[in-house]
Amino acid sequence: MERAYTLGLYEKAMPSQLAWKEKLEAAKEAGFDFVEISIDETEEKLGRLDASKEERLKLVRVMKEAGLPIRTMCLSGHRKFPLGSSDPAVRSRGMEIMEKAIRLADDLGIRIIQLAGYDVYYDESTDETKRLFTENLKKAVEMGAKAGVVLGFETMETEFMNTVGKAMKYVDLVSSMYLGVYPDIGNITNAAKTYGTDVVDDLRLGKGHLAAMHLKETVPGVFREVPFGQGHVDFKRAIEAAWELGVRTYVTEFWFTGNPEWRKELAEANRMMAGILDAQRR
């Protein structure tokens, strides 16, 4: 029976030295439907935005050969080049990254770009950085609308946007079908523990605007590299709520940390999350 959802794999769950064909084949073997490409703040990943037409066509062919597409993008490069920076040069670079990321998404068939929910990251957040962020966010959404690519805020680990409710402030402000929320359930769980709030109540604040969901494990104060099942995220309850809210695209977010049995980790993560998701259609 065809699944009523798609389950993707975060690229960084696999060894970085693998070629794209190897990554896609490994994800497919583990049972995933697509891979989420990473465009982080490193020069190596940012360099992907300058891939030539030939390189882009080659990657599209590799997807077809492997039988698995790249369908979402985690764009965390704005951590280093934030849209709200008080430095005009940094801000300009951030907008250049945004424009190139949308162009790459368009060329590769990527549907959703996950935006880092930061006005600034390494600097102090102020009224001015928030104003600049909002100004550039509107321009970014217009770029996405032109290409038909959806932008979705990741709920982050910082105070600026660590809940769906905070992300919705900007979604409502911009008011475009091309800007939504792509929540990280691990980060939301940590925020809920901090504020004494409920994860599901927070998710419901994004009703009608949730593009996809990151399935990531966390513990209080730790936001990455926590193995599934060793944290405090209630994936069953979160997925049930997201499903009720119409989310049908999910991505398991975890990291390769040197385990020689990494392929087994991929398969186990898929079984765990697919087991919860398969139960939703019954």
C-alpha positions in Angstrom: 0.0 0.0 0.0 1.3 3.4 -0.9 2.2 5.5 2.1 0.2 8.6 2.9 3.3 10.6 3.8 6.9 11.0 2.8 9.8 10.4 5.2 13.1 12.1 4.4 16.6 11.7 5.7 18.9 14.6 6.7 22.0 14.5 4.6 24.3 14.8 7.7 23.1 11.4 9.0 25.5 9.9 6.5 29.4 10.2 6.2 30.2 13.5 4.5 32.8 11.9 2.1 30.2 9.8 0.3 29.3 10.9 -3.3 25.7 11.9 -3.9 24.8 8.7 -5.5 26.1 6.7 -2.5 24.1 8.9 -0.1 20.9 8.6 -2.1 21.3 4.8 -2.5 22.0 4.4 1.3 18.9 6.5 2.1 16.7 4.4 -0.3 18.1 1.1 1.1 17.1 2.3 4.6 13.6 2.9 3.5 13.5 6.7 3.1 11.6 8.6 0.4 14.0 11.5 -0.1 17.0 13.2 1.2 17.3 16.7 2.7 20.3 18.6 1.4 22.3 20.8 3.8 23.5 24.3 2.9 25.2 25.2 6.2 27.7 28.0 6.9 30.8 26.2 5.8 32.4 27.2 2.5 32.1 23.7 1.2 28.3 23.7 1.6 27.8 27.3 0.6 29.8 26.5 -2.6 27.0 24.2 -3.7 25.0 27.4 -4.4 27.5 28.2 -7.2 27.2 24.8 -8.9 27.3 25.1 -12.7 24.4 24.2 -15.0 26.2 21.0 -15.9 26.7 20.0 -12.2 23.1 20.6 -11.5 22.0 18.5 -14.4 24.4 15.8 -13.3 22.8 15.7 -9.8 19.3 15.5 -11.3 20.5 12.5 -13.3 22.0 10.9 -10.2 18.7 11.2 -8.4 17.0 9.4 -11.3 19.6 6.7 -11.4 19.5 6.2 -7.6 15.7 6.2 -7.7 15.5 8.8 -4.8 15.2 12.6 -5.0 16.4 15.5 -2.9 13.2 17.2 -2.0 13.9 19.6 0.9 16.8 21.9 1.9 18.1 22.8 5.3 19.5 26.3 4.8 21.5 27.1 7.9 24.1 29.2 6.1 22.3 32.3 7.4 23.7 31.6 10.9 27.0 33.2 9.6 25.3 35.6 7.2 22.0 36.5 8.9 19.2 38.5 7.2 19.0 40.9 10.1 22.7 41.7 10.5 23.5 45.3 11.2 26.5 45.0 8.8 25.3 45.8 5.3 27.9 43.5 3.7 26.8 40.5 5.8 23.2 41.3 5.1 23.9 41.5 1.4 25.7 38.2 1.5 22.7 36.7 3.3 20.3 37.8 0.6 22.7 36.5 -2.1 22.6 33.1 -0.3 18.8 33.2 -0.2 18.5 34.0 -3.9 21.0 31.3 -4.9 19.4 28.8 -2.6 16.0 29.4 -4.2 17.5 29.1 -7.7 19.2 25.8 -6.7 16.0 24.5 -5.2 14.1 25.4 -8.5 16.8 23.6 -10.6 16.8 20.4 -8.4 13.1 20.1 -7.8 13.3 20.9 -4.1 9.9 21.9 -2.8 10.7 23.3 0.7 13.6 25.3 2.1 13.9 25.3 5.8 14.9 28.7 7.0 16.9 29.2 10.2 14.8 31.2 12.6 17.4 33.8 13.5 17.5 37.5 13.0 21.1 37.3 14.0 23.0 34.4 15.6 26.5 35.5 16.6 25.5 39.1 17.5 23.0 40.5 19.9 19.3 40.6 18.8 17.9 44.2 18.9 14.9 46.0 17.6 17.0 47.1 14.6 18.1 43.5 13.7 14.5 42.4 14.0 13.4 45.2 11.7 16.1 44.4 9.1 15.3 40.7 9.3 11.6 41.4 8.6 12.4 43.7 5.7 14.7 41.1 4.1 12.3 38.2 4.9 9.6 39.8 2.8 12.0 40.1 -0.1 13.0 36.4 0.3 9.4 35.3 0.3 8.8 37.2 -2.9 11.7 35.3 -4.4 10.3 32.0 -3.3 6.8 32.9 -4.6 8.3 33.7 -8.0 10.0 30.3 -8.2 7.1 28.4 -6.5 9.4 27.3 -3.6 8.0 27.3 -0.1 10.1 28.7 2.8 9.5 27.3 6.2 10.9 28.6 9.5 12.8 26.1 11.6 12.1 26.5 15.3 15.6 27.1 16.7 17.4 26.8 20.0 17.5 30.5 20.7 14.9 32.8 22.3 14.2 34.6 19.1 12.2 31.7 17.4 12.2 28.5 19.5 8.5 27.9 19.3 5.9 27.7 16.5 4.0 30.6 18.2 7.1 32.9 17.8 7.5 31.8 14.1 3.8 32.5 13.4 4.3 36.1 14.4 6.4 36.5 11.2 4.3 34.2 9.1 1.2 36.3 9.9 3.2 39.5 9.3 4.3 38.5 5.8 1.0 36.7 5.0 2.1 34.6 2.0 1.3 31.0 1.1 5.1 30.8 0.4 6.1 31.3 4.0 5.2 28.8 6.7 6.7 26.9 9.6 8.9 23.8 9.4 9.2 23.0 13.1 11.9 21.0 14.8 10.1 18.9 17.3 13.3 18.4 19.4 13.8 22.1 19.8 10.1 22.7 20.6 10.3 20.0 23.3 13.2 21.8 24.9 11.4 25.1 24.7 8.3 23.6 26.3 10.4 22.3 29.2 11.9 25.8 29.7 8.6 27.7 29.5 6.4 25.1 31.2 4.2 24.9 28.1 2.8 22.0 26.0 4.4 20.9 22.7 1.1 20.0 21.0 -0.5 23.3 22.0 2.4 25.1 20.4 2.2 23.0 17.2 -1.5 23.9 16.9 -0.7 27.6 16.8 0.7 26.8 13.3 -2.5 25.2 12.0 -2.7 25.6 8.2 0.9 26.8 8.0 3.0 23.7 8.8 5.0 22.8 5.7 6.9 19.8 7.2 8.4 18.6 10.4 11.9 17.7 11.6 12.0 14.6 13.8 15.0 15.1 16.1 15.8 13.9 19.6 16.9 16.2 22.4 17.4 16.5 26.1 17.2 19.7 28.1 20.0 22.0 27.0 21.3 19.7 24.3 20.0 20.2 20.8 22.0 17.8 18.6 23.6 14.3 18.4 21.2 12.8 21.0 20.4 9.2 19.8 16.7 8.4 19.1 15.2 6.9 22.2 17.7 8.5 24.6 16.1 11.9 24.9 12.8 13.3 26.1 10.9 13.9 22.8 7.5 12.2 22.7 7.6 11.4 18.9 4.3 9.5 19.0 2.3 12.4 20.5 4.0 15.0 18.3 3.5 13.0 15.1 -0.2 12.4 16.0 -0.7 16.1 16.5 1.2 17.0 13.3 -0.8 14.5 11.3 -4.1 15.9 12.6 -2.8 19.3 11.5 -2.2 18.1 8.0 1.6 17.5 8.0 2.5 14.8 5.5 6.3 15.5 5.0 8.7 14.5 7.7 12.5 14.4 8.0 14.5 12.4 10.5 17.3 14.8 11.6 20.3 13.2 13.2 24.1 13.1 12.6 26.8 10.7 11.6 29.2 10.6 14.5 31.6 8.0 13.3 29.7 4.8 14.0 30.8 2.2 11.5 27.2 0.8 11.8 25.7 4.0 10.4 23.7 2.2 7.8 22.0 0.2 10.6 21.3 3.5 12.4 19.5 4.8 9.2 17.3 1.7 9.0 16.5 1.8 12.7 15.5 5.5 12.6 13.3 4.8 9.6 11.6 1.9 11.3 11.0 3.9 14.4 9.4 6.9 12.7 7.6 5.0 9.9 6.1 2.7 12.5 4.5 5.8 14.2 3.5 7.4 10.9 2.0 4.2 9.4 -0.4 4.0 12.4 -1.9 7.4 11.6 -3.9 6.1 8.6 -5.6 3.3 10.4 
